[in-house]
Amino acid sequence: MELGSSDDTKATFSLADEDHTLANSVRFALNQDPRVTFCGYSIPHPSEARVNIRVQTTGDPAKEVLKDALQDLMGMAQHVRTTFDKAVVDFKTSEPVKAMNIKP
């Protein structure tokens, strides 16, 4: 998080060892929050595994809004995983699979 700012409604967070995959997902989650007035991310240099995420809010601390967005993102990922796992089980136990003699 950037230091030296007395306004906690805006901040830039730097995440090491990350790339577009996480940064774009976090940006999406942040943009779903009505408390966010701006968010975006940048990668300082292609050879550096780091992303900077900028968050500006309507009044809540940017750090708390980012934390909430990350928790929401974890919930979305868990939902996708559960849905995928169920679909795999449903597919493996379906009649066409048994008829084709495919072993699960």
Secondary structure, 3 states (H helix, E strand, C coil): CCCCCCCCCEEEEEEECCCHHHHHHHHHHHHCCCCEEEEEEECCCCCCCEEEEEEEECCCCHHHHHHHHHHHHHHHHHHHHHHHHHHHHHHHCCHHHHHCCCCC
